Amino acid sequence: MNKLIKILLIFTILIIAASVLWINHQNQMYEDTFQSEYQYDISIKTLQPLHNVTLYLPLPSDGNESFFSEGLKSENNLNKPTGWNCTITETKHGKMLQITAQKIDPEFHSTPVPIEEGQDKGLNRTIKESTEYSEDTPIPYPEGFSIYQNSDHELDTKNPLENEVTFIPKYSIKEVPNQFPNDENENAKTYQYESRIYAQYNTTAENTVDISMSFIGMNNWWVYGWNGNQYHEHLHITLKGDQDGWTPIEGEIVTGEGNYR
């Protein structure tokens, strides 16, 4: 009996030791691969040319200083379209992204051709581009750019409205029910709000312009596969004809999305 107890005790100690080593190994992998970063995207889609363009667009901010001021200065970090001048300017709604251009042309692409079974993947891959609609280029395509930036701290993705960088300005914030895939996520919350953009340009009366902005803050790590959590927000508006002034724009932010250790 004593021998059996000793064997069971040794076996239990080995299991505990192995479990501790396994947990420590996973924690080390987590610490070695953990990273936090931000991504800011701007997209403009027009069907006709825009002339003498000035835009003020919401910009991620901590309330005191524009977050991407350094990123806007780096040509390596800012792949903006030719002719777009981007700066940060003070407005009556706070610091915003200012985009100016003498002209923004539309961009149309050819229709993608699906690859059939057994066909060489390199075939039918050429994309035709044009500044005008045609039978060869019928698909309107947005122009824009992205800025990426690393964070020096772990992001509070559950409470970014209080503790992190988010779009400004924000007015009339209200919580709304989560939609799929977050409808059963106990950590996720969805908020809608109103923001502002300023648009000044000349175009045809029937032309429509879609302006979109998105921002995401992410924590990522690798423990036998990538994992992480995030908060993200999106703004979109469709404008028609000439513009000259401030316009409300609807936005949404989803917080607490993903997995937490």
C-alpha positions in Angstrom: 0.0 0.0 0.0 2.8 2.4 0.9 4.5 1.6 -2.4 1.3 2.4 -4.3 0.9 5.7 -2.5 4.5 6.7 -3.2 4.0 5.9 -6.9 0.8 7.9 -7.0 2.5 10.8 -5.2 5.4 10.8 -7.6 3.0 10.6 -10.6 1.0 13.6 -9.2 4.2 15.6 -8.7 5.3 14.9 -12.3 1.9 15.9 -13.6 2.0 19.2 -11.6 5.6 19.9 -12.7 4.8 19.2 -16.3 1.7 21.5 -16.1 3.7 24.3 -14.6 6.4 24.0 -17.3 3.7 23.9 -20.0 2.0 27.0 -18.6 5.3 28.8 -18.2 6.2 27.9 -21.8 2.9 29.3 -23.1 3.3 32.4 -21.0 6.8 32.9 -22.4 5.5 32.5 -26.0 2.8 35.0 -25.2 5.3 37.6 -23.9 7.8 37.0 -26.7 5.2 37.5 -29.5 2.7 40.0 -28.0 2.3 43.2 -30.0 -0.2 46.1 -30.1 -0.8 48.2 -33.2 -3.2 50.6 -34.9 -4.4 50.9 -38.5 -6.1 53.9 -40.1 -7.7 53.7 -43.5 -9.2 56.4 -45.9 -11.2 55.5 -49.0 -12.8 57.8 -51.6 -14.8 56.6 -54.5 -16.1 59.0 -57.2 -17.8 58.3 -60.5 -16.8 61.7 -62.0 -13.8 64.0 -61.5 -13.6 66.3 -58.5 -12.1 69.7 -58.8 -10.5 72.1 -56.2 -10.9 69.5 -53.4 -10.7 70.3 -49.7 -11.7 67.7 -47.2 -11.6 67.7 -43.3 -12.0 64.1 -42.1 -12.2 62.6 -38.6 -8.8 61.5 -37.3 -7.9 59.1 -34.4 -6.9 61.2 -31.4 -6.5 61.0 -27.7 -8.3 64.3 -27.3 -5.1 66.4 -27.0 -3.0 65.6 -30.0 -3.5 63.9 -33.3 -2.3 60.4 -33.0 -1.0 60.0 -36.6 0.9 63.3 -37.0 4.2 61.5 -37.4 2.8 58.8 -39.7 1.5 61.5 -42.0 5.0 62.9 -42.3 6.5 59.5 -43.3 6.3 58.7 -47.0 7.3 55.2 -46.2 4.2 54.8 -44.0 1.8 56.7 -46.2 1.1 55.4 -49.7 -1.3 58.2 -50.6 -2.5 58.8 -54.2 -0.6 61.1 -56.4 -1.8 64.7 -56.1 -3.2 64.3 -52.6 -1.8 66.7 -50.0 -2.4 65.5 -46.4 -1.9 67.5 -43.3 -3.5 67.9 -39.8 -5.5 71.0 -39.2 -7.4 72.6 -36.3 -11.1 73.0 -36.9 -14.1 73.9 -34.8 -14.6 70.1 -34.3 -11.0 69.5 -33.2 -7.9 68.4 -35.1 -8.8 66.7 -38.3 -7.2 65.2 -41.4 -7.1 67.8 -44.2 -6.9 66.5 -47.8 -6.4 68.9 -50.6 -6.1 68.2 -54.3 -6.5 70.2 -57.5 -8.3 67.2 -59.0 -9.3 63.7 -58.0 -10.1 61.5 -60.9 -12.3 58.4 -60.7 -10.8 55.0 -61.1 -12.5 52.2 -63.0 -11.3 48.6 -63.3 -12.1 45.7 -65.6 -14.3 42.9 -64.5 -12.4 40.1 -62.7 -12.3 36.9 -64.7 -12.7 33.7 -62.7 -10.0 31.0 -63.0 -11.4 27.8 -64.3 -10.4 24.4 -63.0 -7.1 23.3 -64.6 -6.3 26.8 -65.9 -3.0 28.5 -65.3 -3.3 30.8 -62.3 -1.4 33.5 -64.2 -3.9 33.7 -67.0 -6.6 36.4 -67.2 -5.1 38.2 -64.2 -4.4 41.5 -66.0 -6.5 44.3 -64.5 -7.4 47.2 -66.9 -7.6 50.6 -65.4 -9.2 53.8 -66.6 -10.4 57.2 -65.4 -13.7 56.8 -67.3 -16.5 54.2 -67.4 -16.4 51.9 -70.3 -17.4 48.3 -71.3 -13.8 47.3 -70.7 -13.6 49.1 -67.3 -17.1 49.1 -65.7 -16.2 48.6 -62.0 -15.7 51.8 -60.0 -12.7 51.5 -57.6 -11.9 53.6 -54.5 -8.6 55.4 -54.0 -7.1 56.0 -50.6 -4.3 55.1 -48.2 -3.5 53.4 -44.9 -1.3 54.2 -41.9 0.1 51.6 -39.5 1.5 52.4 -36.1 2.8 50.3 -33.3 1.6 51.0 -29.7 3.9 51.3 -26.7 1.4 49.7 -24.4 -1.3 46.9 -24.3 -4.5 48.4 -25.6 -7.6 48.5 -23.5 -9.8 47.1 -26.3 -12.8 46.7 -23.9 -12.9 50.4 -22.9 -11.3 52.4 -25.8 -13.8 55.3 -25.5 -12.4 56.1 -22.1 -8.8 54.9 -22.3 -7.6 54.7 -26.0 -7.3 56.6 -29.2 -10.5 56.8 -31.2 -12.0 59.0 -33.9 -12.9 62.6 -33.1 -15.3 64.3 -33.1 -18.0 62.1 -31.5 -21.5 63.4 -30.7 -24.6 61.6 -29.3 -22.9 58.3 -28.5 -25.4 55.5 -27.7 -25.0 51.8 -27.1 -26.9 49.5 -29.5 -27.4 45.7 -29.6 -24.5 43.7 -31.0 -24.8 42.2 -34.4 -23.4 38.9 -35.7 -20.8 37.7 -35.1 -20.7 39.5 -31.7 -24.4 38.9 -30.7 -23.3 36.2 -28.1 -19.9 37.7 -27.2 -20.1 38.9 -23.5 -17.1 41.2 -23.9 -18.2 43.0 -27.0 -20.2 46.2 -27.1 -21.4 48.3 -30.0 -21.9 52.0 -30.0 -23.2 54.4 -32.7 -22.4 58.1 -32.8 -22.5 61.1 -35.1 -19.4 62.9 -36.4 -18.6 65.6 -38.9 -16.8 66.0 -42.2 -16.1 69.1 -44.3 -16.2 68.8 -48.0 -15.6 71.4 -50.7 -15.3 70.5 -54.4 -16.9 71.0 -57.8 -18.3 68.1 -59.8 -21.3 67.2 -61.9 -24.7 67.5 -60.4 -25.4 63.7 -60.7 -22.0 62.5 -59.4 -22.0 60.6 -56.1 -18.9 60.3 -53.9 -18.4 57.6 -51.2 -16.1 58.6 -48.4 -15.1 55.9 -45.8 -12.8 55.9 -42.8 -11.9 53.1 -40.5 -9.7 52.7 -37.5 -8.7 49.6 -35.6 -6.6 49.0 -32.4 -5.3 45.4 -32.0 -3.5 43.2 -29.5 -2.0 40.1 -31.0 0.0 37.2 -29.8 1.1 33.7 -31.0 0.7 30.6 -28.8 0.6 27.7 -31.3 -1.4 30.0 -33.6 -2.2 33.7 -33.8 -4.8 35.1 -31.4 -5.9 38.5 -30.1 -8.5 41.1 -29.4 -9.5 44.5 -30.9 -11.7 47.5 -31.1 -12.7 49.0 -34.5 -14.8 51.8 -35.8 -16.1 52.8 -39.2 -17.5 56.0 -40.8 -19.2 56.2 -44.2 -21.1 58.8 -46.2 -22.3 59.3 -49.7 -22.4 62.8 -51.1 -24.0 64.0 -54.3 -23.1 67.0 -56.5 -21.0 70.0 -55.5 -20.1 70.4 -51.8 -19.2 73.4 -49.7 -19.6 72.9 -46.0 -19.9 70.7 -42.9 -22.0 67.5 -43.1 -23.0 65.0 -40.3 -21.7 61.5 -40.8 -22.8 58.4 -38.9 -20.2 56.2 -37.2 -20.0 52.9 -35.3 -17.5 51.5 -32.9 -17.3 47.8 -31.7 -15.3 47.2 -28.6 -14.1 44.0 -26.8 -14.0 41.9 -29.9 -11.8 38.7 -29.9 -10.3 36.6 -27.2 -8.8 37.5 -23.8 -6.4 35.6 -21.6 
